[in-house]
Amino acid sequence: MVLHLFKNKKLLIKCYIKNKPFLIRIYNEIVLINLFYVKLIIFMYLIFYIVLNFITS
């Protein structure tokens, strides 16, 4: 039983190492998407601020 678990663990580690680039890519894509949204929000806020200043002045 213990040996079986150990074997599975080794297999799991192998699988993880094999899929690591894939996991890193997913993580990078999530970070990039978040950065994109942050930039978009900042951009929208700036436009809104400029328009508001233009209207009030």
N, CA, C and O atoms as a printed pandas DataFrame, in Angstrom:
     atom_number atom_name residue_name chain_id  residue_number  x_coord  y_coord  z_coord
0              1         N          MET        A               1    0.833   -1.205    0.000
1              2        CA          MET        A               1    0.000    0.000    0.000
2              3         C          MET        A               1    0.871    1.260    0.000
3              4         O          MET        A               1    0.652    2.168   -0.802
4              5         N          VAL        A               2    1.842    1.312    0.886
5              6        CA          VAL        A               2    2.739    2.472    0.987
6              7         C          VAL        A               2    3.541    2.602   -0.309
7              8         O          VAL        A               2    3.708    3.695   -0.850
8              9         N          LEU        A               3    4.023    1.480   -0.781
9             10        CA          LEU        A               3    4.790    1.456   -2.027
10            11         C          LEU        A               3    3.941    1.982   -3.188
11            12         O          LEU        A               3    4.415    2.743   -4.031
12            13         N          HIS        A               4    2.697    1.564   -3.208
13            14        CA          HIS        A               4    1.752    1.999   -4.241
14            15         C          HIS        A               4    1.581    3.523   -4.196
15            16         O          HIS        A               4    1.597    4.187   -5.232
16            17         N          LEU        A               5    1.421    4.060   -3.002
17            18        CA          LEU        A               5    1.276    5.510   -2.818
18            19         C          LEU        A               5    2.540    6.242   -3.281
19            20         O          LEU        A               5    2.479    7.280   -3.941
20            21         N          PHE        A               6    3.668    5.670   -2.915
21            22        CA          PHE        A               6    4.950    6.266   -3.302
22            23         C          PHE        A               6    5.091    6.304   -4.827
23            24         O          PHE        A               6    5.528    7.301   -5.402
24            25         N          LYS        A               7    4.714    5.202   -5.458
25            26        CA          LYS        A               7    4.740    5.092   -6.917
26            27         C          LYS        A               7    3.849    6.169   -7.540
27            28         O          LYS        A               7    4.238    6.835   -8.500
28            29         N          ASN        A               8    2.668    6.325   -6.987
29            30        CA          ASN        A               8    1.728    7.334   -7.475
30            31         C          ASN        A               8    2.275    8.742   -7.297
31            32         O          ASN        A               8    2.091    9.611   -8.149
32            33         N          LYS        A               9    2.942    8.944   -6.188
33            34        CA          LYS        A               9    3.524   10.253   -5.901
34            35         C          LYS        A               9    4.593   10.592   -6.936
35            36         O          LYS        A               9    4.648   11.711   -7.446
36            37         N          LYS        A              10    5.434    9.616   -7.233
37            38        CA          LYS        A              10    6.475    9.802   -8.254
38            39         C          LYS        A              10    5.841   10.136   -9.600
39            40         O          LYS        A              10    6.307   11.019  -10.319
40            41         N          LEU        A              11    4.790    9.428   -9.920
41            42        CA          LEU        A              11    4.058    9.640  -11.168
42            43         C          LEU        A              11    3.474   11.052  -11.199
43            44         O          LEU        A              11    3.536   11.746  -12.214
44            45         N          LEU        A              12    2.916   11.450  -10.084
45            46        CA          LEU        A              12    2.311   12.774   -9.945
46            47         C          LEU        A              12    3.357   13.867  -10.153
47            48         O          LEU        A              12    3.114   14.851  -10.851
48            49         N          ILE        A              13    4.515   13.677   -9.541
49            50        CA          ILE        A              13    5.618   14.644   -9.668
50            51         C          ILE        A              13    6.072   14.724  -11.126
51            52         O          ILE        A              13    6.290   15.810  -11.661
52            53         N          LYS        A              14    6.211   13.557  -11.758
53            54        CA          LYS        A              14    6.581   13.494  -13.178
54            55         C          LYS        A              14    5.570   14.266  -14.022
55            56         O          LYS        A              14    5.939   15.066  -14.881
56            57         N          CYS        A              15    4.313   14.015  -13.763
57            58        CA          CYS        A              15    3.218   14.661  -14.482
58            59         C          CYS        A              15    3.278   16.174  -14.266
59            60         O          CYS        A              15    3.104   16.949  -15.207
60            61         N          TYR        A              16    3.523   16.580  -13.040
61            62        CA          TYR        A              16    3.595   18.008  -12.697
62            63         C          TYR        A              16    4.745   18.688  -13.440
63            64         O          TYR        A              16    4.584   19.777  -13.990
64            65         N          ILE        A              17    5.909   18.030  -13.449
65            66        CA          ILE        A              17    7.092   18.583  -14.124
66            67         C          ILE        A              17    6.826   18.704  -15.627
67            68         O          ILE        A              17    7.221   19.679  -16.268
68            69         N          LYS        A              18    6.154   17.700  -16.166
69            70        CA          LYS        A              18    5.827   17.707  -17.594
70            71         C          LYS        A              18    4.862   18.854  -17.933
71            72         O          LYS        A              18    4.974   19.477  -18.988
72            73         N          ASN        A              19    3.930   19.116  -17.038
73            74        CA          ASN        A              19    2.911   20.143  -17.275
74            75         C          ASN        A              19    3.284   21.523  -16.746
75            76         O          ASN        A              19    2.516   22.474  -16.889
76            77         N          LYS        A              20    4.443   21.630  -16.146
77            78        CA          LYS        A              20    4.846   22.903  -15.544
78            79         C          LYS        A              20    4.848   24.062  -16.546
79            80         O          LYS        A              20    4.297   25.119  -16.238
80            81         N          PRO        A              21    5.444   23.907  -17.725
81            82        CA          PRO        A              21    5.408   25.017  -18.690
82            83         C          PRO        A              21    3.984   25.470  -18.994
83            84         O          PRO        A              21    3.715   26.660  -19.157
84            85         N          PHE        A              22    3.086   24.504  -19.067
85            86        CA          PHE        A              22    1.675   24.788  -19.325
86            87         C          PHE        A              22    1.074   25.611  -18.184
87            88         O          PHE        A              22    0.361   26.588  -18.415
88            89         N          LEU        A              23    1.374   25.200  -16.948
89            90        CA          LEU        A              23    0.881   25.920  -15.763
90            91         C          LEU        A              23    1.432   27.339  -15.724
91            92         O          LEU        A              23    0.714   28.290  -15.416
92            93         N          ILE        A              24    2.713   27.468  -16.041
93            94        CA          ILE        A              24    3.357   28.789  -16.057
94            95         C          ILE        A              24    2.698   29.663  -17.121
95            96         O          ILE        A              24    2.467   30.851  -16.898
96            97         N          ARG        A              25    2.401   29.081  -18.262
97            98        CA          ARG        A              25    1.763   29.823  -19.353
98            99         C          ARG        A              25    0.381   30.317  -18.930
99           100         O          ARG        A              25    0.023   31.466  -19.191
100          101         N          ILE        A              26   -0.387   29.459  -18.284
101          102        CA          ILE        A              26   -1.711   29.846  -17.790
102          103         C          ILE        A              26   -1.575   30.994  -16.797
103          104         O          ILE        A              26   -2.314   31.976  -16.868
104          105         N          TYR        A              27   -0.635   30.866  -15.880
105          106        CA          TYR        A              27   -0.394   31.904  -14.870
106          107         C          TYR        A              27   -0.020   33.224  -15.538
107          108         O          TYR        A              27   -0.535   34.280  -15.169
108          109         N          ASN        A              28    0.873   33.163  -16.518
109          110        CA          ASN        A              28    1.300   34.363  -17.242
110          111         C          ASN        A              28    0.133   35.011  -17.974
111          112         O          ASN        A              28    0.007   36.235  -17.991
112          113         N          GLU        A              29   -0.714   34.195  -18.575
113          114        CA          GLU        A              29   -1.878   34.715  -19.293
114          115         C          GLU        A              29   -2.832   35.410  -18.336
115          116         O          GLU        A              29   -3.381   36.463  -18.661
116          117         N          ILE        A              30   -3.032   34.828  -17.157
117          118        CA          ILE        A              30   -3.908   35.439  -16.146
118          119         C          ILE        A              30   -3.345   36.793  -15.725
119          120         O          ILE        A              30   -4.082   37.774  -15.622
120          121         N          VAL        A              31   -2.046   36.841  -15.483
121          122        CA          VAL        A              31   -1.373   38.087  -15.080
122          123         C          VAL        A              31   -1.512   39.136  -16.181
123          124         O          VAL        A              31   -1.819   40.296  -15.905
124          125         N          LEU        A              32   -1.287   38.726  -17.423
125          126        CA          LEU        A              32   -1.393   39.648  -18.563
126          127         C          LEU        A              32   -2.807   40.188  -18.711
127          128         O          LEU        A              32   -2.997   41.379  -18.957
128          129         N          ILE        A              33   -3.796   39.318  -18.563
129          130        CA          ILE        A              33   -5.197   39.736  -18.654
130          131         C          ILE        A              33   -5.505   40.745  -17.554
131          132         O          ILE        A              33   -6.145   41.766  -17.805
132          133         N          ASN        A              34   -5.051   40.460  -16.339
133          134        CA          ASN        A              34   -5.264   41.377  -15.214
134          135         C          ASN        A              34   -4.608   42.721  -15.471
135          136         O          ASN        A              34   -5.202   43.763  -15.194
136          137         N          LEU        A              35   -3.387   42.712  -16.000
137          138        CA          LEU        A              35   -2.676   43.951  -16.331
138          139         C          LEU        A              35   -3.443   44.734  -17.386
139          140         O          LEU        A              35   -3.563   45.956  -17.305
140          141         N          PHE        A              36   -3.958   44.018  -18.370
141          142        CA          PHE        A              36   -4.736   44.644  -19.434
142          143         C          PHE        A              36   -5.961   45.344  -18.855
143          144         O          PHE        A              36   -6.259   46.482  -19.218
144          145         N          TYR        A              37   -6.671   44.666  -17.956
145          146        CA          TYR        A              37   -7.862   45.257  -17.344
146          147         C          TYR        A              37   -7.515   46.462  -16.478
147          148         O          TYR        A              37   -8.244   47.453  -16.465
148          149         N          VAL        A              38   -6.413   46.376  -15.764
149          150        CA          VAL        A              38   -5.964   47.499  -14.924
150          151         C          VAL        A              38   -5.674   48.710  -15.812
151          152         O          VAL        A              38   -6.090   49.824  -15.498
152          153         N          LYS        A              39   -4.965   48.495  -16.911
153          154        CA          LYS        A              39   -4.655   49.571  -17.861
154          155         C          LYS        A              39   -5.936   50.157  -18.440
155          156         O          LYS        A              39   -6.070   51.374  -18.563
156          157         N          LEU        A              40   -6.858   49.301  -18.787
157          158        CA          LEU        A              40   -8.138   49.725  -19.351
158          159         C          LEU        A              40   -8.900   50.600  -18.365
159          160         O          LEU        A              40   -9.432   51.646  -18.735
160          161         N          ILE        A              41   -8.949   50.168  -17.110
161          162        CA          ILE        A              41   -9.648   50.918  -16.063
162          163         C          ILE        A              41   -8.990   52.282  -15.860
163          164         O          ILE        A              41   -9.683   53.293  -15.750
164          165         N          ILE        A              42   -7.670   52.317  -15.811
165          166        CA          ILE        A              42   -6.936   53.582  -15.647
166          167         C          ILE        A              42   -7.226   54.502  -16.833
167          168         O          ILE        A              42   -7.480   55.694  -16.655
168          169         N          PHE        A              43   -7.186   53.952  -18.019
169          170        CA          PHE        A              43   -7.449   54.706  -19.244
170          171         C          PHE        A              43   -8.864   55.297  -19.230
171          172         O          PHE        A              43   -9.053   56.475  -19.532
172          173         N          MET        A              44   -9.847   54.474  -18.880
173          174        CA          MET        A              44  -11.246   54.921  -18.800
174          175         C          MET        A              44  -11.394   56.027  -17.764
175          176         O          MET        A              44  -12.086   57.020  -17.991
176          177         N          TYR        A              45  -10.745   55.844  -16.638
177          178        CA          TYR        A              45  -10.801   56.833  -15.559
178          179         C          TYR        A              45  -10.215   58.163  -16.025
179          180         O          TYR        A              45  -10.780   59.223  -15.753
180          181         N          LEU        A              46   -9.096   58.110  -16.718
181          182        CA          LEU        A              46   -8.449   59.322  -17.245
182          183         C          LEU        A              46   -9.361   60.042  -18.237
183          184         O          LEU        A              46   -9.518   61.261  -18.171
184          185         N          ILE        A              47   -9.949   59.296  -19.139
185          186        CA          ILE        A              47  -10.865   59.877  -20.131
186          187         C          ILE        A              47  -12.053   60.524  -19.416
187          188         O          ILE        A              47  -12.442   61.648  -19.732
188          189         N          PHE        A              48  -12.611   59.814  -18.467
189          190        CA          PHE        A              48  -13.739   60.319  -17.686
190          191         C          PHE        A              48  -13.362   61.617  -16.977
191          192         O          PHE        A              48  -14.131   62.578  -16.984
192          193         N          TYR        A              49  -12.202   61.643  -16.379
193          194        CA          TYR        A              49  -11.694   62.812  -15.649
194          195         C          TYR        A              49  -11.510   64.009  -16.588
195          196         O          TYR        A              49  -11.895   65.130  -16.258
196          197         N          ILE        A              50  -10.923   63.762  -17.750
197          198        CA          ILE        A              50  -10.694   64.823  -18.752
198          199         C          ILE        A              50  -12.034   65.375  -19.245
199          200         O          ILE        A              50  -12.217   66.589  -19.338
200          201         N          VAL        A              51  -12.955   64.485  -19.556
201          202        CA          VAL        A              51  -14.286   64.887  -20.039
202          203         C          VAL        A              51  -15.004   65.699  -18.968
203          204         O          VAL        A              51  -15.618   66.723  -19.268
204          205         N          LEU        A              52  -14.928   65.252  -17.746
205          206        CA          LEU        A              52  -15.566   65.951  -16.623
206          207         C          LEU        A              52  -14.978   67.354  -16.461
207          208         O          LEU        A              52  -15.716   68.319  -16.265
208          209         N          ASN        A              53  -13.683   67.462  -16.539
209          210        CA          ASN        A              53  -13.013   68.765  -16.445
210          211         C          ASN        A              53  -13.418   69.672  -17.600
211          212         O          ASN        A              53  -13.623   70.872  -17.421
212          213         N          PHE        A              54  -13.527   69.096  -18.761
213          214        CA          PHE        A              54  -13.907   69.847  -19.961
214          215         C          PHE        A              54  -15.329   70.394  -19.819
215          216         O          PHE        A              54  -15.599   71.534  -20.196
216          217         N          ILE        A              55  -16.234   69.582  -19.277
217          218        CA          ILE        A              55  -17.639   69.977  -19.097
218          219         C          ILE        A              55  -17.751   71.070  -18.032
219          220         O          ILE        A              55  -18.459   72.057  -18.231
220          221         N          THR        A              56  -17.070   70.902  -16.925
221          222        CA          THR        A              56  -17.199   71.842  -15.799
222          223         C          THR        A              56  -16.488   73.165  -16.050
223          224         O          THR        A              56  -16.859   74.180  -15.461
224          225         N          SER        A              57  -15.484   73.175  -16.904
225          226        CA          SER        A              57  -14.732   74.421  -17.134
226          227         C          SER        A              57  -15.449   75.349  -18.124
227          228         O          SER        A              57  -14.951   76.434  -18.425
